[in-house]
Amino acid sequence: MDRQQLESQIEQALKANKFGSFGTVENGGPKVRYMAIYHEGLTIYLATDRKTHKVEELQNNPKAALLLGFEQGGTGDIVEIEGEATVSSEESLKSKVWRDDFKQYLNGPDDPDYVVIKLTPSRIEFVSKGSDRQVWTA
């Protein structure tokens, strides 16, 4: 499979899977939580409250990972993403990522505590049902 085909398959899996396990580094070890995902191409966006531990963890160490695809309702394809994350309060990005089901955690897209985590991949492992593991690198 060539790079373009691999990227296309990864993007399809990202589109089909709305949730993933997002990992950060806390006190030198992994910290993982489920999060709703949004993506443009291979760049991942995650909505959160700026007062959460994950924001502080990313400020201390921007290394992060995302695992998706095997949870209930997912495609069964497995996508493992490693990269660096930044935290943004840019209004246009917040509006683009906002979903009404975030209202249980935040007051709306204008909530001053609402921020978006941008995960820029450096390495992605992709396994489609019945296929060999494929690796994409930046």
ZIZIZI-V436044 format. One record per pair of residues at least 24 apart in sequence whose C-alpha atoms are under 7 Angstrom apart, sorted by sequence separation. I is the first residue (numbers start at 1). J is the second residue. D is the distance in whole Angstrom. If there is no record, write none. Layout:
i=I j=J d=D
i=I j=J d=D
This chain:
i=62 j=86 d=7
i=89 j=115 d=5
i=58 j=85 d=7
i=88 j=115 d=6
i=89 j=116 d=6
i=87 j=115 d=7
i=88 j=116 d=5
i=87 j=116 d=6
i=88 j=117 d=6
i=11 j=41 d=6
i=24 j=54 d=7
i=87 j=117 d=5
i=11 j=42 d=6
i=26 j=57 d=6
i=86 j=117 d=6
i=87 j=118 d=6
i=25 j=57 d=6
i=85 j=117 d=6
i=86 j=118 d=5
i=24 j=57 d=7
i=85 j=118 d=5
i=86 j=119 d=7
i=24 j=58 d=7
i=85 j=119 d=4
i=84 j=119 d=6
i=85 j=120 d=6
i=25 j=61 d=7
i=83 j=119 d=6
i=84 j=120 d=6
i=83 j=120 d=5
i=84 j=121 d=7
i=83 j=121 d=4
i=24 j=63 d=7
i=82 j=121 d=6
i=83 j=122 d=5
i=24 j=64 d=5
i=81 j=121 d=6
i=82 j=122 d=6
i=83 j=123 d=7
i=23 j=64 d=6
i=24 j=65 d=7
i=82 j=123 d=5
i=23 j=65 d=5
i=81 j=123 d=6
i=82 j=124 d=6
i=22 j=65 d=6
i=23 j=66 d=6
i=81 j=124 d=4
i=22 j=66 d=5
i=80 j=124 d=6
i=81 j=125 d=7
i=21 j=66 d=6
i=22 j=67 d=7
i=79 j=124 d=7
i=80 j=125 d=5
i=20 j=66 d=6
i=21 j=67 d=5
i=79 j=125 d=6
i=80 j=126 d=7
i=20 j=67 d=6
i=21 j=68 d=6
i=79 j=126 d=5
i=20 j=68 d=4
i=78 j=126 d=6
i=79 j=127 d=7
i=19 j=68 d=7
i=78 j=127 d=5
i=47 j=97 d=7
i=77 j=127 d=6
i=78 j=128 d=6
i=17 j=68 d=7
i=77 j=128 d=4
i=17 j=69 d=6
i=77 j=129 d=6
i=76 j=129 d=7
i=13 j=69 d=7
i=17 j=74 d=5
i=16 j=74 d=7
i=17 j=75 d=7
i=16 j=75 d=7
i=38 j=97 d=6
i=13 j=75 d=7
i=51 j=113 d=7
i=50 j=113 d=5
i=13 j=77 d=7
i=49 j=113 d=5
i=50 j=114 d=6
i=49 j=114 d=5
i=50 j=115 d=6
i=48 j=114 d=6
i=49 j=115 d=6
i=48 j=115 d=6
i=47 j=115 d=6
i=48 j=116 d=6
i=47 j=116 d=5
i=46 j=116 d=6
i=47 j=117 d=6
i=45 j=116 d=6
i=46 j=117 d=5
i=45 j=117 d=6
i=46 j=118 d=7
i=45 j=118 d=5
i=44 j=118 d=6
i=45 j=119 d=6
i=44 j=119 d=5
i=43 j=119 d=6
i=44 j=120 d=7
i=43 j=120 d=5
i=43 j=121 d=7
i=10 j=126 d=7
